[in-house]
């Protein structure tokens, strides 16, 4: 099970990395592009977070800020 956040920032990794470190993001952050957004089914708001199962498939997608409880509930269903 993996949680991936996609950072859509035109300034690149030099801006995204300090932001992710400041927010103590403890999951992978993918530097997005229009191609990546399309491959993940579209990014229509930020932040967008994907929960990817052990099978490599996207099992859930959250657009906007989501509480810890929502993530925990989703993860528990997949375990």
C-alpha positions in Angstrom: 0.0 0.0 0.0 1.4 3.4 -0.9 0.2 7.0 -0.6 1.4 9.3 -3.3 1.0 13.1 -3.4 1.4 14.8 -6.8 3.0 18.2 -6.7 2.1 20.3 -9.7 4.7 23.1 -9.6 6.3 24.7 -12.7 9.4 25.6 -10.7 10.3 22.0 -10.1 12.0 20.0 -7.4 14.0 22.9 -6.0 10.7 24.4 -4.8 8.7 21.2 -4.1 11.4 19.4 -1.9 11.6 22.2 0.8 7.8 22.5 0.8 7.4 18.7 1.4 10.1 18.8 4.1 8.5 21.8 5.8 5.2 20.0 5.9 6.9 16.7 7.1 5.3 14.7 4.3 6.1 11.1 5.1 5.0 9.7 1.8 6.2 9.8 -1.8 5.6 13.1 -3.6 5.6 12.8 -7.4 6.6 15.9 -9.3 3.7 16.2 -11.7 3.3 17.4 -15.3 0.4 17.5 -17.6 1.4 14.0 -18.8 1.5 12.6 -15.3 -1.8 14.2 -14.5 -3.4 12.5 -17.5 -1.9 9.2 -16.6 -3.4 9.4 -13.1 -6.9 10.2 -14.4 -6.6 14.0 -14.2 -5.7 16.5 -11.5 -8.6 18.9 -11.0 -7.6 20.5 -7.7 -4.7 20.7 -5.3 -3.7 18.9 -3.3 -4.6 15.6 -4.9 -3.6 12.4 -3.2 -3.7 8.9 -4.5 -3.8 5.7 -2.5 -2.2 2.9 -4.5 -2.6 -0.7 -3.4 0.0 -3.5 -3.4 -1.3 -4.5 -6.8 -0.2 -1.1 -8.2 -3.7 0.1 -8.9 -5.2 3.4 -7.7 -7.7 2.5 -5.0 -8.7 6.0 -3.9 -8.2 9.6 -4.9 -8.7 12.6 -2.7 -8.9 16.1 -4.1 -8.4 18.9 -1.5 -7.5 18.7 2.1 -8.5 15.4 3.8 -8.4 14.5 7.4 -6.2 11.8 8.8 -9.2 9.8 9.7 -10.3 9.6 6.1 -6.9 8.3 5.1 -6.8 5.8 8.0 -10.3 4.5 7.1 -9.3 4.0 3.4 -6.0 2.2 4.4 -7.7 -0.1 6.9 -10.1 -1.2 4.1 -7.2 -2.1 1.9 -5.2 -4.1 4.5 
